Amino acid sequence: MFDNLHKSEVSYLECVLAEVEYELTKCVSFWLHKAVDSKNGGLFNMLDEVGGVYDGRKNSWLMGRAVWTLCQLYCDHTQYRTEEILSTAISALTFIETHMLVKDGSGRMFFSVSADGTQPLSIQRKLFGEVFYCLALLGMTRATKEQKYLDRAMTLLATLETWSRGTGEALGLPVETLGPQYIRGALSVKMMILSLCIEAAKVKQSSLQLNADLEEISRVAETAVEEIKQHSKWSDHFQKQVIVENVGSDGEQIENMEGNVINPGHAIELGWFLLDYLENFGKTDSELHKLALEVCIKNFFEIGWDKTCGGLFYFLDCRGFDPEPLEWNMKLWWPHCEALIASLHAWRVSNDNQFLDYFKLTWKYCKEHFVDGVNGEWYGYLDRSGTVVKRQKGCQYKGFFHVPRCLLMTHKQLEKIKNNLENRILVQI
């Protein structure tokens, strides 16, 4: 592997590895020193440019994601295998279970609560708060090897699968009209179910002592993959296969604005989800491999990258119209994080240097536009030209997740590639 790498490319990868390590250190330091609520537990997520708390509300999406991120750091990077990291994760999970679960037996979660957790502030008719609570439980299982967390995660995963196949009634959606379409037709729901199955498989593989039904996990994952495939549609405008965000409840294409919207960052993220699925479940599926590499990653780098100003568009319309969302041509942090993970993963498994070129392009853009070299963490919201339009580092949907996950996973991929190169050199010697 990588026999066609030039010395300059090897040097480039070594340089990027050092840069990624530096950015990860700054990012983790920013959140640990600024976001941890030592009084009430958990983490704040609404932080300004330098890390000051500008709104004390706490968000269940971001709290669950933060627990998982802390656990991955604890497990996968020796620098962060510390009592501080693990105790912060436990504090955040305790806050979730004490204050963010609706106490009516429904299994639902509040979207946001007050700083001390005593006042629920909002609830969504979506299942993502519960998804990220499940993710947090899986992360905690991996970090502690305690069965109790895995048991709770598996029970919740079963509930989430039921909700994802249902009418939307459990989430408060109108059963006769919007509910079935909203739940069964959304790519995001299927991707989240798949991601939880992948994490559950990784957790089970991390310890033989842990008890989990891998056959059931595999069944749920396979069902999600089959439903995800239904989102692959032909675009006459782009003359390419694309991934649409919404389909009908039976997988059919919807001929309206919602049915024609595509999200380059989401599709590229799906690409590495599918590669991760194939690796962690030991699957050999050439068609799925092609869907991940050629459609999700290559096609969406080609149609999603702004050839004039750089960066990935947030939304596009597969018919070529300007999308309905006003922010469609903005450049957001998380699609670029997904692009870094996906391009490097794709290059590692395919040895196709086109993916390395995508990685170089994205890393350069991130360094020039998202990275805050003074205060740490990355900016999240740019206009089309790449100018920062929102200087806060944390908000309702941006917290301690996408940037550190991206940097940690990129670091791991680069380490694998570096080891492969070093082993090849030793064999040649």
C-alpha positions as CSV (number, residue, x, y, z in Angstrom):
1,M,0.0,0.0,0.0
2,F,1.1,3.6,-0.7
3,D,3.9,2.4,-3.0
4,N,3.2,5.4,-5.3
5,L,3.8,8.0,-2.5
6,H,6.5,10.5,-3.2
7,K,8.9,11.7,-0.4
8,S,7.2,15.1,-0.5
9,E,3.8,13.4,0.3
10,V,5.3,11.4,3.2
11,S,6.7,14.7,4.5
12,Y,3.3,16.3,4.1
13,L,1.6,13.6,6.1
14,E,4.1,13.9,8.9
15,C,3.6,17.6,9.0
16,V,-0.2,17.2,9.0
17,L,0.0,14.7,11.8
18,A,1.8,17.3,14.0
19,E,-0.7,20.0,13.0
20,V,-3.6,17.7,13.9
21,E,-2.1,16.9,17.3
22,Y,-1.6,20.6,18.0
23,E,-5.2,21.5,17.0
24,L,-6.6,18.6,19.1
25,T,-4.6,19.7,22.2
26,K,-5.9,23.3,21.8
27,C,-9.5,22.1,21.2
28,V,-9.6,19.8,24.3
29,S,-7.9,22.4,26.5
30,F,-10.5,25.0,25.4
31,W,-13.5,22.9,26.4
32,L,-12.0,21.4,29.6
33,H,-10.9,24.8,30.9
34,K,-14.0,26.8,29.8
35,A,-17.0,24.6,29.5
36,V,-17.0,22.3,32.6
37,D,-19.6,23.3,35.2
38,S,-18.0,22.4,38.5
39,K,-21.0,23.6,40.4
40,N,-23.9,21.9,38.7
41,G,-22.2,19.1,36.7
42,G,-22.0,18.6,33.0
43,L,-20.7,21.1,30.4
44,F,-21.9,24.4,29.1
45,N,-22.2,24.5,25.3
46,M,-22.8,28.2,24.6
47,L,-19.3,29.7,24.7
48,D,-18.1,32.9,23.1
49,E,-15.0,33.3,21.0
50,V,-12.6,33.1,24.1
51,G,-14.7,30.6,26.0
52,G,-16.9,32.7,28.1
53,V,-20.4,31.4,28.9
54,Y,-22.9,33.7,27.2
55,D,-26.0,31.5,27.9
56,G,-26.2,29.0,30.7
57,R,-28.8,26.7,29.0
58,K,-27.6,23.1,28.5
59,N,-28.5,21.1,25.4
60,S,-29.1,17.3,25.4
61,W,-27.7,16.8,21.9
62,L,-24.4,18.3,22.9
63,M,-24.2,16.9,26.4
64,G,-24.5,13.3,25.0
65,R,-22.0,14.0,22.3
66,A,-19.6,15.5,24.8
67,V,-19.7,12.3,26.9
68,W,-18.9,10.2,23.9
69,T,-16.1,12.4,22.8
70,L,-14.5,12.4,26.3
71,C,-14.7,8.6,26.4
72,Q,-13.1,8.3,22.9
73,L,-10.3,10.6,24.0
74,Y,-9.8,8.5,27.2
75,C,-9.7,5.2,25.3
76,D,-7.8,6.2,22.1
77,H,-5.2,8.7,23.1
78,T,-2.7,8.1,25.8
79,Q,-2.4,11.9,26.6
80,Y,-6.1,11.9,27.6
81,R,-6.3,8.6,29.6
82,T,-6.6,10.6,32.8
83,E,-8.9,10.8,35.8
84,E,-10.0,14.3,34.8
85,I,-11.3,13.2,31.4
86,L,-13.2,10.2,32.8
87,S,-14.6,12.1,35.7
88,T,-15.8,14.9,33.4
89,A,-17.6,12.3,31.2
90,I,-19.2,10.7,34.3
91,S,-20.4,14.1,35.5
92,A,-22.0,14.9,32.2
93,L,-23.7,11.5,31.9
94,T,-25.0,11.9,35.5
95,F,-26.4,15.4,34.6
96,I,-28.2,13.9,31.6
97,E,-29.8,11.1,33.6
98,T,-30.7,13.3,36.5
99,H,-32.1,16.3,34.6
100,M,-32.6,15.7,30.9
101,L,-34.8,12.6,30.9
102,V,-38.6,13.2,30.8
103,K,-39.9,11.5,33.9
104,D,-43.1,10.1,32.4
105,G,-41.9,6.7,31.1
106,S,-42.0,7.8,27.5
107,G,-38.2,7.6,27.0
108,R,-38.2,11.1,25.7
109,M,-35.6,13.8,26.6
110,F,-35.7,17.5,27.0
111,F,-33.8,19.4,24.3
112,S,-32.6,22.1,26.7
113,V,-32.7,22.7,30.5
114,S,-31.5,25.4,32.8
115,A,-27.8,25.5,34.0
116,D,-28.7,23.7,37.2
117,G,-31.0,21.3,35.4
118,T,-34.0,22.0,37.5
119,Q,-36.0,23.8,34.8
120,P,-36.8,22.0,31.5
121,L,-36.9,24.6,28.8
122,S,-37.8,22.9,25.5
123,I,-38.4,19.5,23.9
124,Q,-38.2,18.6,20.2
125,R,-40.3,16.3,18.1
126,K,-37.2,14.6,17.0
127,L,-35.2,11.6,18.3
128,F,-31.7,13.0,18.3
129,G,-31.4,13.8,21.9
130,E,-32.1,10.2,22.7
131,V,-29.7,9.1,19.9
132,F,-26.9,11.0,21.5
133,Y,-27.8,9.7,25.0
134,C,-27.4,6.2,23.6
135,L,-24.1,7.2,22.1
136,A,-23.0,8.5,25.5
137,L,-23.9,5.2,27.1
138,L,-21.9,3.3,24.5
139,G,-18.9,5.6,25.0
140,M,-19.1,5.1,28.8
141,T,-19.3,1.3,28.3
142,R,-16.1,1.4,26.3
143,A,-14.3,3.6,28.8
144,T,-15.4,1.7,32.0
145,K,-16.2,-1.8,30.7
146,E,-19.3,-1.7,32.9
147,Q,-22.2,-3.8,31.7
148,K,-24.9,-1.6,33.2
149,Y,-24.2,1.2,30.6
150,L,-24.3,-1.3,27.7
151,D,-27.6,-2.7,29.0
152,R,-29.2,0.8,29.1
153,A,-27.8,1.5,25.6
154,M,-29.2,-1.6,24.0
155,T,-32.6,-1.0,25.6
156,L,-32.6,2.5,24.2
157,L,-31.4,1.4,20.8
158,A,-34.4,-1.0,20.5
159,T,-36.7,1.9,21.4
160,L,-35.0,4.1,18.8
161,E,-35.4,1.5,16.1
162,T,-39.1,1.2,16.9
163,W,-39.5,5.0,16.8
164,S,-37.6,5.1,13.5
165,R,-40.1,2.7,11.9
166,G,-43.2,4.2,13.5
167,T,-45.7,6.8,12.7
168,G,-44.1,9.6,14.7
169,E,-46.7,9.4,17.4
170,A,-44.1,8.7,20.1
171,L,-42.4,12.0,19.2
172,G,-45.6,14.0,19.2
173,L,-45.9,14.2,15.4
174,P,-49.3,14.2,13.6
175,V,-49.8,10.5,12.8
176,E,-52.2,10.9,9.9
177,T,-50.2,13.4,8.0
178,L,-46.6,14.5,8.7
179,G,-45.4,11.7,11.1
180,P,-44.7,8.7,8.9
181,Q,-43.1,10.7,6.1
182,Y,-40.9,12.7,8.5
183,I,-39.6,9.7,10.3
184,R,-39.3,7.0,7.7
185,G,-38.2,9.3,4.9
186,A,-35.3,11.1,6.6
187,L,-31.8,10.1,5.8
188,S,-30.6,11.5,9.1
189,V,-32.6,9.1,11.2
190,K,-31.3,6.0,9.3
191,M,-27.7,7.3,9.6
192,M,-28.0,7.8,13.3
193,I,-29.4,4.2,13.8
194,L,-26.5,2.9,11.7
195,S,-23.9,4.9,13.6
196,L,-25.2,3.5,17.0
197,C,-25.0,-0.1,15.6
198,I,-21.4,0.6,14.5
199,E,-20.5,2.0,18.0
200,A,-22.2,-1.0,19.7
201,A,-20.1,-3.4,17.6
202,K,-16.9,-1.6,18.5
203,V,-17.8,-1.6,22.1
204,K,-18.5,-5.4,22.0
205,Q,-15.2,-6.0,20.2
206,S,-13.3,-3.9,22.8
207,S,-14.0,-6.5,25.6
208,L,-15.0,-10.1,25.6
209,Q,-16.5,-9.7,29.0
210,L,-19.3,-7.4,27.7
211,N,-22.6,-9.0,26.9
212,A,-24.4,-7.8,23.8
213,D,-26.5,-9.5,21.0
214,L,-24.3,-9.0,18.0
215,E,-26.7,-10.8,15.7
216,E,-29.5,-8.3,16.7
217,I,-27.1,-5.3,16.3
218,S,-26.1,-6.6,12.9
219,R,-29.7,-7.1,11.8
220,V,-30.6,-3.5,12.8
221,A,-27.5,-2.2,11.0
222,E,-28.3,-4.2,7.8
223,T,-31.9,-2.8,7.8
224,A,-30.6,0.7,8.1
225,V,-28.1,0.2,5.3
226,E,-30.8,-1.1,3.0
227,E,-33.0,1.9,3.7
228,I,-30.1,4.3,3.2
229,K,-29.5,2.8,-0.3
230,Q,-33.0,4.1,-1.2
231,H,-31.6,7.7,-0.9
232,S,-29.3,7.1,-3.9
233,K,-31.0,8.8,-6.9
234,W,-29.9,10.0,-10.3
235,S,-29.5,13.7,-10.9
236,D,-30.1,14.9,-14.5
237,H,-28.7,18.3,-13.6
238,F,-25.3,17.0,-12.2
239,Q,-25.3,13.8,-14.4
240,K,-24.3,11.9,-11.3
241,Q,-25.8,9.6,-8.7
242,V,-26.5,11.7,-5.6
243,I,-27.8,11.1,-2.1
244,V,-31.0,13.0,-1.4
245,E,-32.0,13.9,2.2
246,N,-35.6,12.9,2.0
247,V,-37.5,10.1,0.2
248,G,-41.0,8.8,0.5
249,S,-41.9,6.4,3.3
250,D,-41.4,3.5,0.9
251,G,-38.1,4.9,-0.5
252,E,-39.6,6.6,-3.6
253,Q,-38.3,10.0,-4.8
254,I,-40.4,13.0,-3.8
255,E,-40.9,15.6,-6.5
256,N,-40.7,18.7,-4.3
257,M,-38.1,21.0,-2.7
258,E,-37.7,18.6,0.3
259,G,-37.2,15.7,-2.0
260,N,-34.6,17.3,-4.1
261,V,-32.4,18.8,-1.4
262,I,-28.9,17.4,-1.0
263,N,-26.4,18.1,1.7
264,P,-22.7,17.5,0.6
265,G,-21.5,17.3,4.2
266,H,-24.1,14.7,5.1
267,A,-23.5,12.6,2.1
268,I,-19.7,12.6,2.7
269,E,-20.3,11.7,6.3
270,L,-22.4,8.8,5.1
271,G,-19.5,7.7,3.0
272,W,-17.3,7.1,6.0
273,F,-20.2,5.6,8.0
274,L,-20.6,3.0,5.3
275,L,-16.8,2.3,5.2
276,D,-16.9,2.0,9.0
277,Y,-19.8,-0.4,8.8
278,L,-18.0,-2.7,6.3
279,E,-14.9,-2.8,8.4
280,N,-16.5,-3.3,11.8
281,F,-19.0,-5.9,10.7
282,G,-16.5,-7.8,8.5
283,K,-18.6,-7.3,5.4
284,T,-17.5,-7.7,1.8
285,D,-19.9,-5.8,-0.4
286,S,-18.4,-4.3,-3.6
287,E,-21.6,-2.3,-4.4
288,L,-21.8,-0.7,-1.0
289,H,-18.1,0.0,-1.1
290,K,-18.6,1.7,-4.5
291,L,-21.6,3.7,-3.1
292,A,-19.4,5.0,-0.2
293,L,-16.4,5.9,-2.3
294,E,-17.8,6.9,-5.7
295,V,-21.2,8.4,-4.8
296,C,-21.0,9.6,-1.3
297,I,-17.4,11.0,-1.3
298,K,-16.2,11.5,-4.8
299,N,-19.4,12.8,-6.3
300,F,-20.1,15.1,-3.4
301,F,-16.6,16.6,-3.4
302,E,-17.1,17.3,-7.1
303,I,-20.5,18.8,-7.0
304,G,-20.4,20.2,-3.4
305,W,-17.1,22.1,-3.5
306,D,-17.4,25.8,-4.3
307,K,-15.2,26.2,-7.3
308,T,-15.2,30.0,-6.9
309,C,-14.7,30.6,-3.2
310,G,-13.7,27.3,-1.9
311,G,-15.3,25.2,0.8
312,L,-18.3,22.9,0.8
313,F,-21.8,24.3,0.1
314,Y,-24.2,23.6,3.0
315,F,-27.2,22.6,0.8
316,L,-27.7,22.1,-3.0
317,D,-30.7,21.1,-5.1
318,C,-30.3,18.1,-7.3
319,R,-32.2,19.9,-10.1
320,G,-29.8,22.8,-10.0
321,F,-32.1,25.4,-8.4
322,D,-31.0,27.5,-5.5
323,P,-32.1,25.6,-2.4
324,E,-34.9,27.0,-0.2
325,P,-32.8,27.4,3.0
326,L,-31.2,30.9,3.1
327,E,-28.0,29.5,4.5
328,W,-27.5,27.1,1.5
329,N,-24.3,28.7,0.3
330,M,-22.7,29.2,3.7
331,K,-19.7,27.2,4.8
332,L,-20.2,25.4,8.1
333,W,-17.6,23.6,10.2
334,W,-19.1,20.2,10.5
335,P,-19.3,19.3,6.8
336,H,-15.6,20.0,6.5
337,C,-14.9,17.9,9.6
338,E,-16.7,15.0,7.9
339,A,-14.8,15.6,4.7
340,L,-11.4,15.3,6.5
341,I,-12.5,12.0,8.1
342,A,-14.0,10.6,4.9
343,S,-11.3,11.5,2.5
344,L,-8.5,10.1,4.6
345,H,-10.4,7.0,5.4
346,A,-11.2,6.5,1.7
347,W,-7.6,7.0,0.7
348,R,-6.4,4.5,3.3
349,V,-8.8,1.7,2.1
350,S,-8.6,2.5,-1.7
351,N,-5.1,3.8,-2.3
352,D,-6.7,6.2,-4.8
353,N,-4.8,9.5,-4.6
354,Q,-7.8,11.5,-5.6
355,F,-9.0,11.1,-2.0
356,L,-5.6,12.4,-0.7
357,D,-6.1,15.4,-2.9
358,Y,-9.6,16.0,-1.4
359,F,-8.0,15.8,2.1
360,K,-5.3,18.3,1.2
361,L,-7.9,20.7,-0.2
362,T,-10.1,20.5,2.8
363,W,-7.3,20.7,5.4
364,K,-5.9,23.8,3.7
365,Y,-9.4,25.4,3.7
366,C,-9.9,24.6,7.4
367,K,-6.6,26.0,8.5
368,E,-7.2,29.2,6.5
369,H,-10.9,29.8,7.6
370,F,-12.1,27.8,10.6
371,V,-9.0,27.5,12.8
372,D,-8.6,30.2,15.6
373,G,-4.9,30.3,16.1
374,V,-5.2,32.5,19.2
375,N,-8.0,31.2,21.4
376,G,-8.3,27.5,20.4
377,E,-11.3,25.6,19.0
378,W,-12.7,26.4,15.5
379,Y,-15.2,28.9,14.3
380,G,-18.3,27.3,13.0
381,Y,-20.1,29.6,10.6
382,L,-18.7,31.3,7.5
383,D,-20.4,33.1,4.6
384,R,-19.8,32.0,1.1
385,S,-16.5,33.9,0.8
386,G,-15.1,32.2,3.9
387,T,-15.5,35.2,6.3
388,V,-16.5,34.3,9.9
389,V,-20.1,35.5,10.5
390,K,-20.6,34.0,14.0
391,R,-17.7,34.3,16.4
392,Q,-19.1,32.1,19.2
393,K,-17.3,28.7,19.5
394,G,-20.4,27.0,21.0
395,C,-24.1,27.3,20.4
396,Q,-27.3,25.2,20.3
397,Y,-25.8,22.9,17.7
398,K,-22.1,23.3,18.0
399,G,-20.2,21.9,21.0
400,F,-17.5,19.5,22.1
401,F,-18.0,17.0,19.3
402,H,-17.4,17.5,15.6
403,V,-14.0,19.2,15.8
404,P,-12.4,16.9,18.4
405,R,-14.0,13.8,16.8
406,C,-12.6,14.9,13.4
407,L,-9.1,15.6,14.8
408,L,-9.0,12.4,16.9
409,M,-10.1,10.2,14.0
410,T,-7.8,12.0,11.5
411,H,-4.9,11.5,14.0
412,K,-5.7,7.7,14.2
413,Q,-5.9,7.4,10.4
414,L,-2.6,9.2,10.0
415,E,-1.0,7.0,12.6
416,K,-2.2,3.9,10.8
417,I,-0.9,5.2,7.5
418,K,2.5,6.2,9.1
419,N,2.8,2.7,10.5
420,N,2.1,1.1,7.2
421,L,4.8,3.3,5.5
422,E,7.3,2.5,8.2
423,N,6.7,-1.3,8.0
424,R,7.1,-1.1,4.2
425,I,10.4,0.7,4.5
426,L,11.6,-1.9,7.0
427,V,10.7,-4.7,4.6
428,Q,12.6,-3.0,1.8
429,I,15.6,-2.7,4.0
